[in-house]
Amino acid sequence: MPAKNDSSGSGQESPQLPALGALMVDTSHGARVGEFRGTAGPYWSLRPVRGGAEWEAEPAHVRPADPIERLGAEIARANRRSRGELL
């Protein structure tokens, strides 16, 4: 289902909820890539692909990761695992 226009007159669209585990980019945090973990009130919870604490992002500042961003995140995760680091 495509995103619907916000009826409040703000001109912003309501983003569609991504699938759990989808790789997303938070543009308000310097294009940080995270795995979609769910919602927390009006925010989306994202977890860094290479491990670490989840963070909350405004859905308006989140977009799906493009193929290059997904590849970079997966390589970073594989590198951390190869060094035995905790994810």
N, C-alpha and C positions, 0 to 999 in steps of 0.2 A: 504494500500500500504506500503510495507516495506521501511525502510530508504535506501537511495541510498548512494553509496560511493562518497565521494568528489573527483571530477576530478582534483583538484589542486595539487594532489600528497602528501597532508598532511597526508593521511591515516585516517582522521577523517570522521565519518559518519554524514550526515545531519539528525538531529533528526526529527521525524514526529511530526507535530503540534497536541497537545492534544485537546480533546473536551473542550469547555468552562465549567468551574466548576470542572474539573478533579483535584484530589488532587495529587500534585507533591512534590518532595523533591529536594531542592537546596543543593547540596553537597558542594558548595563553601561557604555556610553560616552555617556550622555545622549541616547538615542534617535538615534544617529548612523546615517544611511542609507548603505549601501554595496552594491556589486554583488558577488554571490557569484562568487569566482574559483576555488574548489576547497578542498581540505583540506590541512592541514599537521599531521600527527600527529592528535591528538585535537581540534584547533582548526579552525575554518573561516576561510579567508582572504577578507577583504572589501576592496574598493577604493572610496574615495569616488567618488560619481557625478560630482562636479565636478572630479575629478582629484586627484592626490596619491598618497602612499605607501599601500600595502596595510597592513592591520592584521589581527591574529589575534583571534578572538573564540570564547568558549566557546559551543558550540551551544545549550546550555540558556538562554543570554541573547539568542538571536537569533530573530526572528520575521519573517514576510513583511511588507513595507511595505504600508500601506493606500493607497487611491487618492490621498488628499490628500498623504501623504508621498512617493509616487512623483511626483506632479505637481510638488511643491516641489523635489525633487531634479533633475528634468528641466529645470525653469526655471532653476535655478542653473547647470546645465551649459550651457544655451543662452546665458545671460548671459556666462559666462566665454569661450565661443567667440566671441561677438559683440565682445568686447573684445580678442580675439587672444591670450588667455592660453593657456598650455600646459595640456593635460589629462593 
